[in-house]
Amino acid sequence: MRKKASLKDIKDSNLFLLEKLKEVEAEEKEVVTQVEREKFNLIGKPTSRVDGREIVTGRASYTHDLSFEGMLIGKILRCPHACAQILSLDLSRAMRVPGVKAAIQLQKGRIKYAGDQVAAVAACDEKSAERALGEIKVEYKILPHAVTVERAMEEGAPQVHEDKPNVEKFFEYSHGDVEKGFKEADVILERTYKTAVEIHHPLETHASVARWEGENLIVWDSTQGIFSVRDGLARALNIPASRVKVIKKYMGGGFGSKLSVNDHTIVAAKLARLTGKPVKIMLSRKENALCVGNRPSSLQTIKGGAKRDGTLTALYLKNYACGGIIPGDECADPLREIYKCPNVKVVEYTVYTNTGASRPTRAPGLVQGTFALDGFLDELAAEIGIDPLELRKKNYSLRNLADTGKPYSTKGLDKCYELGAKAIGWEKRNKKPGEGKGRVRRGLGMASQIWWGAGVPGTKAMIKLHPDGSIEAISGTQDLGGGTRTMMAVIAAESLGVSPEDITVKIGDTDYPWAVLSGGSLTVPSVGPAIRDASLKAADFLKEKVANKWGIKRDEVAIEEKRFYNQKNPAESISFKDLVRELHREEAFHGEYTGRPAGFAYNSFGAHFVEVEVDVETGKIRVLKVVAVHEVGQVVNKKTAESQVIGGVTQGVSAALFEERIVDEETGNLVNPNLSDYKIATSFDIPEIIPIFVDMVDPRISNIGAKGLGEPPRIPIAAAIANAVYNAIGVHPREIPITPERVLELLKRKELER
Ligand code: MOS
């Protein structure tokens, strides 16, 4: 598909040489804009979900809905102390509760956070299981804890892990020489940004049903990765993976909290084996907040230097990330990758606390990192006296400096800037932050975004053609809500010249061909090309049959609207149905995503433009409008892609304004483990959201040219809101959530500084 051949000659090794890259840059830009686009009938257009009716009518089956003859309900007893030693545990009274079939101890020794599992029961109904939990006698020796970052970092604080200090360096990186960069700078600024711990809170809490059939285990799970759950279960139970089957039909979100096997799923399998009955464990909303992950907090200090004209000369990041009992997120990716800065240095520490382990949360690290970096850039722009958008354009990079300096295969961020600025009316912004008057001040802000955009090679799919004309598209992927089935139906239908409704999609079963887990925005760029590959093979097979029939070449056969045509003589045609009838038996075609050329960086890009209103008396922020522009290569389904953007922006608005897990210093327990005290955005808080896609295709990444979109719309939104608030009131919010109290504090600080 590429027009220019010269790029092909540039070998990987050369790409490390910056001199060579300079020559490439100009050419590179041309190549990506000149690429010949394949003409698609369905791909890129809006298609309604093939399973939409099933979902909205309540017929779609979620793990919560499952019920089997004789099924037991499992429940888990959790430690109420943030740090404690289990001295003794007695299950005998619990076993005597009527209806209880099994009770097991899950842990001995030291418990490191409030909410960790201690014991479990299985009973014939929920009430009996609940009662049994109350009858388990545990004797704890309560130990001192550190549940906040501040406490954990204090001298002499209780040590979270016996074998390591509470603060540990876990990431370091540099390119260029920051000291030199700071010497070259005309302006140097240093600012500290803080992001709170967020809870994933998917609409559907975690749930698993386990059933044994002899030596074989079948698990229905609300999961983003059926294969990772299968392999995790096999390891935990010490049985072969070949004896575990995991099924997932529908789920109500995951956002990273359902990527791998959960403790409760293993517990369900153990209880099922013990009782010989199917066992279902559903986590409560509180358990969801306690023990299945969260987005780690960050405390990021950025020091940056720039020339008077806005050229960045140095960026330095120091971060303290807190992921509870495990390390937090690296937040440096945006700073290392998105802008052209020749001198970058990063040092990140993790702070351990006696709180539940973090887990990847929609764009882990990049959400926190972008809040700090893109907020910092607006403060730097104001200091220099340059338009914040100009500052970003000034430091536009055509290569990924952190990814060994490779040029981006495609990068439409410049187009995002152009389209976004136009749609929001960028010229309306306050030229100087806070120059507006009155009680309610308006402001505009923006932020950019980068994300890993490519898929995982080895992801497989299969197309089955049946003589009755029906078509199956099969892959061991899963839909975490983004519309995987529709994406597969659209690509298969496009390739086979039929309609999406003609495709029966089968996913969510480990008996199907392997596919990567649904996280990391990987599904479309991994499963999409595999389905395309399988469908094109099926199409070629059918074309070959037609060609033989008519005595022409395969390439002379076209397939469109359920008919095969002789391109040279369109009058000669045969319907899809009539042709496949001649197959007599089913035919299967295997497809795979085999990867992309090395030597290029493959990333998704975007920019959000936001308009806010700030009431300077109450401190309340209203996000009025969000223009979310993304460049993700070829969009597969415009409708679900827009939904993905609306969802990501909504979640980001929520995190920017409301979301914060609060832990009580004294007891070490969560203060807000529910959805009334942990506020998430409601329809009243959601602004007008305008999703826009840059019309582009990545010619190298795969046979469909699509990059990942799941995470990108979640990344820049909080920074864009903070920047808009800055533009409105003239003082920058450096901490999310930006609550009314914090806005009032900022305004007070501004008064004092005057
Ligand atoms: Mo995502 S955090 O990989 O579900």
Boltz pocket constraint, residues with backbone or C-beta under 6 A from the ligand:
constraints:
  - pocket:
      binder: B
      contacts: [[A, 224], [A, 254], [A, 255], [A, 256], [A, 257], [A, 259], [A, 360], [A, 361], [A, 362], [A, 363], [A, 364], [A, 518], [A, 519], [A, 520], [A, 521]]
      max_distance: 6.0
